[in-house]
Structures are given as C-alpha cells and as structure tokens.
Amino acid sequence: MKIPYKTLILPLLAVLAAGCAKEAKSSTNEMEKEYIEAWLKVNYPNVHETGHGIYILEDIPGTGAAYSGEDYVHLNYTTTDLEGTIASTTDKETSKRLGTFSEGKYYGAKIWEVSDNTIPVGIEDMLSGMKIGGTRTAIIPAWLATYNRYKKDSDYIKKSVNTTTSIYTITLEDAFDDIDKWEIDSLAAYAKRNYGLAPSDSLRKGFFYISTKKADSDKEFPIDTTIYINYIGRLLDGTVFDTSVADTAKFYGIYSSSRTYGPVEILWSSEVSEIKMRTASSSSTSSTTTSTPVLGFQYTLWEMGTHEKGTGLFYSPLGYSVSGSGSSIPSFSPLRFDIEVVDKK
C-alpha cells in the first residue's frame, strides 16, 4: 500500500541527514534524486529506473498497436506530486471531485506532438513500449521535465534546470503520423453521423457546410455592407466554448456579466478572407473591437444569405491549429459553428 508522502518526511530527512557531507557537494537535482529513491524504498521497493531515468510504478498493457515513434499521440492524463495532490487532469469527473471543474473548459484526450522540442523527455520515455489503450503511471523526475535532449543520461541531471518532480498517469488513446488525415477523418465521421454527409460533400479541404434554414433569396450580400448574426461555437464533443446568445451562455454555464450579448456585426467584403467581425469591448463601455474571425468561420458566412441558418464544420488549419485557444479549445481541434443571419439589433 502506498504510504502518504507526509508520513515520510522525518524518515527521509533522517536518510538525507546521514549524508549531509555529500549533500553539501550535491546539486539540487542530485538531492532530489536521493529523495525520490528514499521515497521509492518505502512505497515501491522493486521499482528501478528505465529510459533516461523515469520510474514506472504501474503498467496496464493496451490491446492495440504498439507505439513506434509516431509524430502525434492522443492522450488522457493526470499528474500529481509525490504526496498524491493532483496538479492537472484531463478527466471531467476527477475535476468535479476536486472542485476545479469549469463549464466551457475542454476535458478529454489531447493531442501532443512528439518531437524534441514539443514534449518533455520523460513523457517520451513513458510512451516507449506502450500499446494503444494502455495506461502507465510513472515518476518523471524534475530534470526529465526538460524539452532539451542530451547525448548522455547523466547530462540531464547535471544540466537541466530544476522544476518539479511529478507522477504522470497517461492513457494512450491513439498514435499517428498524419495529423491532417486524423482530423479530416474525425470531421468526416462526425458529418456522416450527425448529418448523413459523405466525405465528397465537403466544399473545401476540411470544411463542410449544412444549411438548416434556407435564405430568403439567392441574392448575395452587397459588398461593404454590414450584416448581423448570432452564433454558437462548439467542439465536436459538444462542448460549447463561445456564443453571442445570453440564454445559451447561461444554459451551458459560460455566461459572463462583463460581456455584451446579442447579434454581432459582420463587415462584409468582396473577399472571404477580408470579412471582419465587430463586437462590443465590454458591457460597461460603448467601445467596439474589430477582429478577423478564423477562416472556417469566414467560409461558413460566405455560404449564407439573408435570414439563413447554417452550420460550418472545419478542421483546425481553418481554426486555431496547433495553438488552440485558452482552456476551451485544445490543439488540433476541429470545430462546429452554428450561425443565424438576423435583422439589425
């Protein structure tokens, strides 16, 4: 049975004190290593270092294909300190139990790019030997939280800037090399499941449009005119991350009293990429902000006419790509926008 970290403080201090002369010459990382090893002797006496120096505590093999160095992985994860305090998690129910759950925040597996500069070396060590569907728990020492790669394992503890030692539990949901194909396949499956569309129904690469209420006429909007819309933005799992409708925001728990709700102005143009959005800066001022929507949003508007309702589905290169947007839109997220063209407010 794992012993709480707090009960180990005095015994561990005694272990460290016995080698105080050595400590005086040790780096912070070396002292941390001694601490981890003392903790392991009490909690996991049969666990030893693997890879560059992580410690695998538990391993539930998956039944899918083995991870073989693919460029992208789809992961669920939870991180804790050695005391068991959870620092971060992708699990909604865990967040609810912790009291950290927030409506509008994304919960679920996230895509991580696997390369020397985008993933800590300790996580890459954890992935080695895993299979799709497997879950692994490991201690990643502070010096292996680095994104740098060194030729010698000993260089990590010598050269890495100390951060925090963490216990990671990761579940490998998928692994692949072609992120565009993975997103387009996910989008096509969503379009077929919800709208009966085939991949050939996409209007552009990674873009579908569905008219849910036809326009009043086929007449195009005049150039340099202003139209008004209401919209709801969602992830494909149904998470609503943005809307111009107050009641919708309240229903999904993302309402903000500092924001002005209601139809927003769209500044039309002769070029789809030149379409702009004008919104109120806040509910307490009369100032406005003009911005350029993501390209998938612009493409959706481009398909619409007077009083039309429609839905745009698009992959992340037409949205927020690798950067995502805050805690609501993770990296490489296909999006759905439901838009209605309305009369001037």
N, C-alpha and C positions, 0 to 999 in steps of 0.2 A: 504493500500500500504506500502511495506517495505521501511523504511527510511534509506538512506545511513548512514553507520557507522560514517563517518567523521562528519556529521552534529550533531551527538550525543555527541561528545567529551566534549564540555563545559557543557551541561546539566548533563552529567554523572559525570563529575568531581565535579560539584556542589553537586550532591547527595552524592558522596563519601566524600567530604569535610565536609558535615554536620555531619558525624560520624567519624571524624578524631581520636577522643579519642579511639573509638572502634577499628579503623584500627591499631592503634599502637600495639594492643594486638592480631591482627589477623594474621593468616598465609597467605602466598601468595595465596594458593588455596581458602581460605575463602574470600580474597579480590576479587579474580577472580569471585567467585560465586556472590558476591554483584554486580559486574559489569555486569555479564550475566543477572541477574534478572532485573537490571535497563534497559538494552537493550531490554529485553522482554516486559517490561511495555509499551514501546513506539511502538515496532514493532508487537508483538504477545501477547497482554494483557490477552488473555484467555488460554494461554499455561501454563501447570504446569508439574512438574517433574513426570517421570514414571521410573519404574525399579529401578536401583541403583542411578538414578539422571540425566538421559538424558531428553531432551525436544523435543518432537515430534512436528514439525512445520507443516508438510503436510503428508497426508497418502492417497495413491491411492490403494485401495484393489486389490489384484490379483484374478484371477478366478480359479487358480489351487489348489492343495492340500496345506493345512496349514503346515508351518514349525513346526516340532515337535521334534527338537533336533537332527536332522541328523548330522552325523560326518563331512559332506562336503557340502559346498554351492557354487553355481556358480553365481557370482555377476558382475554387471556393477556398477560403482560408480564414483562420482565426489565429491571432497572435496574443501571447501572454508573456508576463515576466516570469521569473523562476518561482515567484510566490503564488502564481496562478491568477493574478489580476489580468483581466482581458484588456488589451490595448486597442485592438481593432478586429472587426469581423465582417464577413460578407453575408452572414446569416441573419435574417429578419427576426426570427423567434429569439435568438440569443440577444439581439439588440433590445427587443421588448423586455426581456427578463432583466437586462441591465438598466433599463430606463433611459436608454440613449436613442431609441427608435425615433425617426423623424419621417413624416409623410413627405413624399416628393423626392426622398433620397433613394438612390438605387441600392437594392440588396440582391445578391445573387452572384453567380460566377462572373469573373472579369477576365478579359484577355490581357495577357502580358507578352510583350515581345521579348524573345530570348536572344540577347546578344551581350557582348562585353560591356556595353555602356548603358543598357536599359534594365538589367536585372542584377540583384546582388549575387555575388559568387556563391554564398551559402544556399540560396534558393536553387541555383543551377545544380549544386551538389545534391539537394533533396530530390530533384527531378530524375537524376540518374538512377536507372533501374526500375522506375515506376511504370505501371501499366494504366491505361485508360480505365477510370472507375476506381482506382486505388486511392487510399488515404494514408498519409505518412505524417508522423509527428517527430520533430527533431529540434534540438537546441542549436541555434545559429549564434555562435559567439560574436561579440561586438565587432571584432576585427574582420569577420566574414560578411558583415553587412555592407562592405565596400563594393563599389562598381568597378574598381580597378582590378586588373589581372597581373599577377606576378609569376615569374618563372619558377620560383621555389616556394614551397608551402610555408617555410619559415619566414619568408618576407612579409606574409600577411600580418602576422602578429607583431613584426618589427616596424612595418611601415604604415599600416592602416591607422587612421585617426579613430580613437575610441568613441563609440556611440553607445548602444545599449544591447546587451545580450537578451535574446528573445527565444521563446518556444513557438514554433510555427506548426500548425496543423493544416495541411493542404490536401485537397481532393482534386485529382486531375480529371477534369471532365472531358477534355479533348486536346488534341495536338495536331498542328497542320502547318504547312509552309506558305500556302497561298491565301492571304487574308481577304483579298477581293473576292475570290471564289467562295470562301466560307460565308462572307456577308451576303453575297448575292444569292447563294443557296438558301440561307436563312430567310432572306426577304421574299424569295420566290415561294418558299414553303408557307410563309405567313399569308401571302397574297392568295395562294390557292386555297388554304384552309378557311380564310375569312371572306374571300370574295369570289372564289371559283376561277381565278385567273391562271393562265399558263405563263411560263417564262417569256413566251413570244409576245405577250400582251404588254410588256414593258415599253415605254415610249422612248426611253434613253437607257444607257447602261446604268443599272442600279436604280431605276426610277419607274414607279407605277403611278398612274392617276386614275381615280374612280370618281365619277360624277354621281353623287347621291341625290341631287335635286337639280334638274336641268336649268340652264339660264333662261331668262325671259325671251331672249332673242339671240341670234347669231352675230349680232353687231359687236365689233371689237371696241374696247375702251379707247377713247381718243388719247393721242399722245399728250404728255404733260398735263394729264388730268389727275384728280385725287379721288380714290375710291376708299371705301371703309369696309373693314372686315372684323369678324370675331373669329377666334381660333382656339384650338386645344392641341397642345403638343404632348405626345406620349412616346415611351419606349415600346418595343414590341411585346414586352411582358405585361403591358397595360399601365405601367407607372405613369401618372400624369405629372409632368415637370413644369408646365407653363400653360397659362390660359389668360385670355382677356376678359373672361366672364366671371364676375364676382361669385355668383351662386355655385358655379363649377369649382372655383378655387376653394370655397368653403367645404363643399362636398368631399373633395379629395384632400382636405387638410393642408392646403398650401396657400391659404389666404394671407395677405399682408396688408395691414391697415395703412402702411406708408405708400402703397401703390394705388394708382388710379386705374379703375377697371372700366370697361366699356369699349365700343368699337375703336379700332386704331386706324390711323390714316396710312394709306399706301400711296406713295407718289409714283404714278405710272410713268413708263418710258417706252421708247421705241425699241430698246434692247432689254432682254430679260435680265441680264446681269446688272443693269442700271436701276432696277426697281428698288425703291427705298421705303423704309418704314419710319413713321414719325409717332413718337409716344410721349406722354407726359412724363417729366422727370421725376415727379413725386406728387402725392395727393395734396401737399401743403403749399405747392407753388404753381404758378401758371406757365412755367418754362417747359419747353419740349426738347426732345433729343431725336435727332435723325440718325438712323443706322442702316446698314446693309444687311438684310436677312441672309441666312445661309442659302446656298444655291438651290438646294432641294425645295426650300420654301418658295423661292422665286419661281422655280419651274412649276410648282403647284398653282401659284397665282396665274401664271402665264396661260394655263389651260382653262381658266374660269371666265365666266361672263356675269352680267347683271343678275343679282339675287341667286346666283348658283351656290350650291353646297357641294363640296368635294373633299376627297381625301388624297393626300400625297404620301407615298411610301418611298423612302430612299435610303441608300446605303451611306456609310459615314463619309466617304470622299465628297459627298454633296451636303454633308452636315458638319460635324465637329471633329471628324477624323481621329487621329491619334491623341489629340489633346483633350477630347471630351469637353464637358462644361460643368465645373464645380462638382458637387457630390451627387448631382441628379443624372448626368449623362456620362457614363464611363467611356473610356477609349473604344474606338471601333464599334460604335453603336448605330445600327440602322434606326431610323425614326419614322414616326407617323404624325402627320398634321391634318386635323380636321378643320376646314376653313369654310366660312359662310360670308358671301358678299352681301352687305346690308346697306340700308339707307344711311345718309349722314346723321350723326348723333345730334 
